[in-house]
């Protein structure tokens, strides 16, 4: 089942492929009345659509975003669900893989198109993405501490690796929100665009990635991700193994032949 077919069965998630750029799939969260707050249904539907990405050869890069009607990427977890859970129920709800791991573990590159508030579980969802591009009006943060709880979707681990321990402590322990420009300064997002320029930049980058060999994209992403989970020597050794693996691919021969023949390569992902 392809991404579009998987999303057709969903109420809170929609998807398109190739609408903005070839081989680029867009997954849109659509719960505008709650600003895309992550309830059980939205999490379940998002996981189903993400699972379909790996089997869809028409998708080489994913853009994850919130609907325009929501004015948010994801405004956080659904607090009403959290209020009713006890520790045993929450431990069961936290069983992996959750949506955060599903995004982080996806073989395809994932770009977070942060079109509005990106808070709590929403910020954790963005942290699982590979690149984050935010609208100038977006607000980001981890406000869980204001509810007497703490981040539980990976922020205490992914955020320090991205912005440093001090900045992560500041955001997590104070619960304060920062604007997109400050998020760019500390490295929480990679680019900030005016709202009217957001789509152009997101899909320019996504299209540029999607024009590359699918196999090379997958292994390059895997190597970079491994770098934060290994020491330097292990990471360099792992990179070398993945680099050598690509030399058994048809795409490697096609890419080099196209270079010498001064033409665009025709990738097969093999």
C-alpha positions as CSV (number, residue, x, y, z in Angstrom):
1,X,0.0,0.0,0.0
2,X,1.3,3.4,-1.0
3,X,1.4,6.5,1.2
4,X,-1.7,8.1,-0.4
5,X,-3.7,4.9,-0.1
6,X,-2.7,4.6,3.6
7,X,-3.8,8.2,4.3
8,X,-7.1,7.7,2.5
9,X,-8.2,5.5,5.5
10,X,-7.3,8.2,8.0
11,X,-9.4,11.0,9.5
12,X,-6.6,13.2,10.9
13,X,-3.7,12.6,8.5
14,X,-3.6,13.3,4.7
15,X,-0.8,12.7,2.2
16,X,0.2,13.6,-1.3
17,X,3.1,12.5,-3.6
18,X,4.7,14.5,-6.3
19,X,2.4,17.5,-5.8
20,X,5.2,19.9,-5.1
21,X,8.2,18.0,-6.3
22,X,8.9,14.7,-7.9
23,X,9.4,11.8,-5.5
24,X,8.5,14.0,-2.5
25,X,5.7,12.9,-0.3
26,X,3.9,15.3,2.0
27,X,2.3,14.0,5.2
28,X,-0.1,16.6,6.7
29,X,-1.5,16.5,10.3
30,X,-5.1,17.7,10.3
31,X,-6.7,18.2,13.7
32,X,-7.3,21.9,13.4
33,X,-9.8,22.2,16.3
34,X,-7.0,21.0,18.7
35,X,-4.0,22.6,16.8
36,X,-2.9,19.1,15.9
37,X,-2.5,18.0,19.5
38,X,-1.3,14.4,19.5
39,X,-4.1,12.2,20.7
40,X,-4.2,8.4,20.3
41,X,-6.0,8.5,17.0
42,X,-3.6,11.0,15.4
43,X,-0.6,9.0,16.6
44,X,-2.0,5.7,15.3
45,X,-2.9,7.2,11.9
46,X,0.5,8.9,11.6
47,X,2.3,5.6,12.4
48,X,0.3,3.8,9.7
49,X,1.1,6.4,7.0
50,X,4.8,6.4,8.0
51,X,4.9,2.6,7.8
52,X,3.6,2.9,4.2
53,X,6.5,5.2,3.2
54,X,9.1,2.4,3.2
55,X,7.0,0.4,0.7
56,X,6.3,3.3,-1.6
57,X,8.9,3.6,-4.4
58,X,7.4,6.9,-5.5
59,X,8.6,8.5,-2.2
60,X,12.3,9.3,-1.7
61,X,11.9,12.2,0.7
62,X,9.1,13.1,3.2
63,X,7.9,16.5,4.2
64,X,6.0,16.4,7.6
65,X,3.8,19.4,8.4
66,X,0.6,20.6,10.0
67,X,-2.4,21.8,8.1
68,X,-2.8,25.5,7.4
69,X,-6.1,25.5,9.2
70,X,-4.4,24.3,12.3
71,X,-1.9,27.2,12.4
72,X,0.4,24.8,14.1
73,X,2.9,22.0,13.4
74,X,1.8,20.2,16.6
75,X,0.8,22.2,19.7
76,X,1.7,19.3,22.0
77,X,0.2,16.1,23.4
78,X,-3.5,15.9,24.1
79,X,-3.5,17.0,27.8
80,X,-7.0,15.6,28.4
81,X,-5.7,12.1,27.6
82,X,-2.7,12.6,29.9
83,X,-4.9,13.6,32.8
84,X,-6.8,10.3,32.8
85,X,-3.8,8.0,32.7
86,X,-2.1,6.4,35.7
87,X,1.6,5.2,35.7
88,X,0.8,1.7,34.4
89,X,-1.3,3.1,31.5
90,X,1.3,5.6,30.6
91,X,4.0,3.0,30.6
92,X,1.9,1.0,28.2
93,X,1.3,4.0,26.0
94,X,5.1,4.7,25.9
95,X,5.9,1.3,24.4
96,X,8.1,1.7,21.3
97,X,8.0,2.3,18.5
98,X,6.1,5.5,19.0
99,X,5.6,8.2,16.4
100,X,8.9,9.8,17.4
101,X,10.9,6.6,16.7
102,X,8.9,6.0,13.5
103,X,10.0,9.3,12.1
104,X,13.6,9.0,13.4
105,X,14.0,5.4,12.1
106,X,12.5,6.1,8.6
107,X,14.9,5.2,5.9
108,X,13.9,8.2,3.8
109,X,15.0,11.7,4.7
110,X,12.3,13.7,6.6
111,X,12.0,17.5,6.5
112,X,9.9,19.1,9.2
113,X,7.9,22.0,7.7
114,X,7.2,23.9,10.9
115,X,4.3,26.1,9.9
116,X,3.3,27.3,13.4
117,X,3.5,26.3,17.1
118,X,5.8,23.3,17.7
119,X,5.5,22.5,21.4
120,X,6.0,19.5,23.7
121,X,5.3,16.3,21.8
122,X,5.3,18.4,18.6
123,X,8.8,19.6,19.2
124,X,9.8,16.0,19.9
125,X,8.3,15.0,16.6
126,X,10.3,17.7,14.9
127,X,13.5,16.5,16.7
128,X,13.0,13.1,15.1
129,X,13.1,14.7,11.7
130,X,16.4,15.1,9.7
131,X,16.0,18.8,8.8
132,X,13.7,21.4,10.4
133,X,12.6,24.5,8.5
134,X,10.4,26.9,10.4
135,X,8.0,29.7,9.5
136,X,9.1,33.1,11.0
137,X,6.0,33.1,13.2
138,X,6.5,29.7,14.8
139,X,7.0,29.2,18.5
140,X,9.0,26.2,19.8
141,X,9.6,24.7,23.3
142,X,9.1,21.9,25.8
143,X,6.4,23.3,28.3
144,X,5.7,19.9,30.0
145,X,7.3,21.1,33.2
146,X,4.5,23.6,33.6
147,X,2.1,20.6,34.0
148,X,4.2,18.9,36.7
149,X,5.6,16.4,34.2
150,X,8.6,16.2,31.9
151,X,9.2,15.5,28.2
152,X,8.6,11.8,27.5
153,X,9.0,11.6,23.7
154,X,12.7,11.9,23.5
155,X,13.4,15.5,24.1
156,X,15.7,14.9,27.1
157,X,17.9,12.8,24.8
158,X,17.6,14.4,21.3
159,X,17.5,18.0,22.3
160,X,20.9,18.1,24.2
161,X,22.5,16.4,21.2
162,X,21.2,19.1,19.0
163,X,21.5,22.3,20.9
164,X,23.9,21.4,23.8
165,X,23.1,20.4,27.4
166,X,22.8,24.0,28.7
167,X,20.3,25.2,26.2
168,X,18.3,21.9,26.5
169,X,18.2,22.3,30.3
170,X,17.0,25.9,29.9
171,X,14.1,25.0,27.7
172,X,13.1,21.8,29.5
173,X,13.4,23.1,33.1
174,X,11.8,26.5,32.5
175,X,9.2,25.5,30.0
176,X,9.7,28.8,28.2
177,X,8.9,29.1,24.5
178,X,11.2,30.6,22.0
179,X,10.6,32.1,18.6
180,X,11.9,30.6,15.3
181,X,14.7,33.1,15.1
182,X,16.1,32.1,18.5
183,X,15.6,28.5,17.6
184,X,17.8,29.1,14.6
185,X,20.5,30.7,16.7
186,X,20.8,27.8,19.1
187,X,20.5,25.1,16.4
188,X,17.0,23.8,17.1
189,X,15.9,24.6,13.6
190,X,18.1,24.7,10.5
191,X,16.4,27.5,8.5
192,X,13.7,30.2,9.1
193,X,11.6,31.5,6.2
194,X,8.8,34.1,5.9
195,X,5.5,32.3,5.7
196,X,5.0,33.1,2.0
197,X,8.5,31.6,1.2
198,X,8.2,28.5,3.4
199,X,6.8,26.2,0.7
200,X,9.3,27.3,-1.9
201,X,12.3,26.6,0.3
202,X,11.0,23.4,1.8
203,X,10.2,21.8,-1.6
204,X,13.4,23.2,-3.2
205,X,15.4,21.3,-0.6
206,X,13.2,18.2,-0.7
207,X,13.3,18.1,-4.5
208,X,17.1,18.5,-4.4
209,X,17.4,15.5,-2.1
210,X,14.8,13.4,-4.0
211,X,16.8,13.9,-7.2
212,X,19.6,11.8,-5.7
213,X,20.1,8.0,-5.6
214,X,17.6,6.5,-3.2
215,X,20.1,4.0,-1.9
216,X,22.8,6.7,-1.4
217,X,20.2,8.8,0.5
218,X,19.3,5.9,2.8
219,X,22.9,5.0,3.7
220,X,24.1,8.6,4.0
221,X,21.3,9.3,6.5
222,X,22.1,6.1,8.4
223,X,25.7,7.1,8.7
224,X,24.9,10.6,10.0
225,X,22.4,9.3,12.5
226,X,25.0,6.7,13.7
227,X,27.4,9.5,14.4
228,X,25.5,10.7,17.5
229,X,25.2,7.2,18.8
230,X,28.8,6.0,18.5
231,X,32.2,7.3,19.4
232,X,34.2,9.0,16.7
233,X,36.3,5.9,15.7
234,X,33.3,3.7,15.6
235,X,31.4,6.2,13.5
236,X,34.2,6.6,11.0
237,X,34.5,2.8,10.6
238,X,30.8,2.5,10.1
239,X,30.8,5.3,7.5
240,X,33.6,3.4,5.6
241,X,31.5,0.2,5.6
242,X,28.4,2.0,4.2
243,X,30.6,3.8,1.7
244,X,32.0,0.5,0.4
245,X,28.6,-1.1,0.3
246,X,27.5,1.5,-2.2
247,X,30.2,0.3,-4.6
248,X,28.1,-2.8,-5.1
249,X,25.1,-0.8,-6.4
250,X,24.0,-0.1,-9.9
251,X,23.3,3.5,-8.9
252,X,27.0,4.1,-8.1
253,X,28.0,3.0,-11.7
254,X,25.1,5.0,-13.2
255,X,26.1,8.2,-11.2
256,X,29.7,8.0,-12.3
257,X,28.9,7.1,-15.9
258,X,26.4,10.1,-16.0
259,X,29.2,12.4,-14.7
260,X,31.6,11.4,-17.4
261,X,28.9,11.5,-20.1
262,X,27.7,15.0,-18.9
263,X,24.0,13.9,-18.5
264,X,21.5,13.5,-15.7
265,X,21.7,10.1,-13.9
266,X,18.7,7.7,-14.0
267,X,18.5,6.2,-10.6
268,X,17.0,2.8,-9.9
269,X,17.6,2.5,-6.2
270,X,19.5,-0.7,-6.8
